[in-house]
Amino acid sequence: MTNSSLLGTETDPGYVPTSEEKTLAILSHVLCLVAGFVAPLVIYLIKKDESPYVSAHAKESLNFQITLWIAIFILLIIPFLGWILLWVPMLVGTILVIVATIKSSENKLYRYPLSIRLIK
């Protein structure tokens, strides 16, 4: 079942993830608040062939972090106005990371809105 809103899309993974899978999925989102795209990248590279659940969360988190970095870079090159609006992607990113963390703790697959899917 798919549930969609402005805060993203959630789906049922089709099975109940193990405790380790759930923990790594949560970490792939929440660690972005302190480590940026590095945390989901490391988790993805380590677990991509072992767990489809962890892999999906780590890929989604990594794609969203890359999208955020692109948005921030674009704002930084716009004189004056870009610097004033720099807080917008940071605030939206933080809110969506929290939503993704909650959804992964509920054993749901989560898709960020407005995310460029570079890693498939």
C-alpha positions in Angstrom: 0.0 0.0 0.0 1.3 3.5 -0.9 0.6 6.6 1.2 1.6 9.9 -0.5 1.7 13.4 0.8 3.7 16.6 0.6 6.1 15.0 3.0 6.9 12.1 0.7 5.7 8.7 -0.1 5.7 5.5 2.0 5.2 1.9 1.0 5.1 -1.4 2.7 8.4 -3.4 2.1 6.5 -6.7 1.7 8.2 -8.3 4.7 9.1 -7.4 8.3 12.7 -6.2 8.4 15.0 -7.6 11.1 16.1 -5.4 14.0 19.5 -4.8 12.4 17.9 -3.8 9.1 15.6 -1.4 10.9 18.5 0.1 12.9 20.6 0.6 9.8 17.7 2.1 7.9 17.1 4.6 10.7 20.8 5.4 10.8 21.0 6.0 7.1 18.6 8.9 7.6 19.3 10.4 11.0 23.1 10.4 10.7 22.7 12.8 7.7 22.0 15.5 10.3 25.7 15.3 11.4 27.5 13.5 8.6 25.7 14.6 5.5 25.8 12.2 2.5 28.8 10.2 3.9 26.6 8.1 6.3 24.1 6.8 3.8 26.9 6.3 1.3 28.9 4.0 3.7 25.7 2.1 4.7 24.7 1.7 1.1 28.1 0.4 0.0 28.3 -2.1 2.9 24.7 -3.4 2.8 23.6 -2.9 -0.8 23.8 -6.6 -1.6 22.7 -8.0 1.7 19.5 -6.2 2.5 17.0 -4.7 0.0 15.3 -2.8 2.9 18.6 -1.1 4.1 19.7 -0.6 0.5 16.4 1.2 -0.4 16.6 3.5 2.6 20.3 4.3 2.1 19.9 5.0 -1.6 16.9 7.3 -0.9 18.8 9.1 1.8 21.9 9.5 -0.4 19.9 10.8 -3.3 18.1 13.3 -1.1 21.4 14.5 0.4 22.9 15.0 -3.0 19.8 16.9 -4.1 20.1 19.2 -1.0 23.7 19.9 -1.8 22.8 20.8 -5.4 20.1 23.2 -4.1 22.5 24.8 -1.6 25.2 25.2 -4.2 22.7 26.9 -6.6 21.6 29.3 -3.8 25.2 30.1 -3.0 25.9 31.3 -6.5 22.9 33.6 -6.6 24.1 37.0 -5.2 22.4 38.3 -2.1 19.0 36.6 -2.5 20.5 33.1 -2.5 22.3 33.8 0.8 19.1 35.1 2.4 17.2 32.0 1.3 19.9 29.5 2.3 18.0 28.5 5.4 15.0 27.1 3.4 16.6 23.9 2.0 18.3 23.3 5.3 15.1 23.6 7.3 13.1 21.5 4.7 15.9 18.9 4.7 15.9 18.6 8.4 12.2 18.1 8.6 12.2 15.5 5.8 15.1 13.6 7.4 13.0 13.4 10.6 10.0 12.2 8.7 12.1 9.6 6.9 13.6 8.4 10.2 10.1 8.0 11.7 8.9 6.1 8.6 11.9 3.8 8.7 11.3 3.1 12.4 7.7 2.1 11.4 9.1 -0.5 8.9 8.0 1.5 5.9 10.0 2.3 2.7 10.1 6.1 2.3 10.7 8.3 -0.7 11.6 11.9 -0.3 9.7 14.4 -2.3 11.6 16.6 -4.9 14.6 14.3 -4.7 16.7 13.7 -7.8 17.1 9.9 -8.2 20.8 9.7 -9.3 21.5 6.4 -7.6 19.0 3.7 -8.7 
